[in-house]
């Protein structure tokens, strides 16, 4: 198995899928999510909800597919940090601290994708007229 070919794809799936699922959950439970956004004191809760759905659902699916991967990973990283700072700063509550740190860890993984790209199995690296490219072997 060529890890340099498959591991970046697996990593994108493992980071992108929770974003996509969260965005879908917000889409199917818009009213309670909007109430949570309002309770957090964020302005324009309807707009914030729409942005969250687009970023999470759209960004998660784009990350999985490897479409405009570095841009999408950067946008998701900003979103993850903004979410941590907006919703998970009550550090007296251990659950909130765990969620804050989870978002920080996700941001770290996304920044690795920003730095190193999508990998071979991605739409970004698909060449017209041929299947997914092979990874060149060193040496």
Secondary structure, 3 states (H helix, E strand, C coil): CCHHHHHHHHHHHHHHHHHHHHHHHHHHCHHHHHHHHHHCCCCCHHHHHHHHHHHHHHHHHHHHHCCCHHHHHHHHHHHHHHHHHHHCCCCCCHHHHHHHHHHHHHHHHHHHHHHHCCCCCCHHHCCCCCCCCCCCCCC
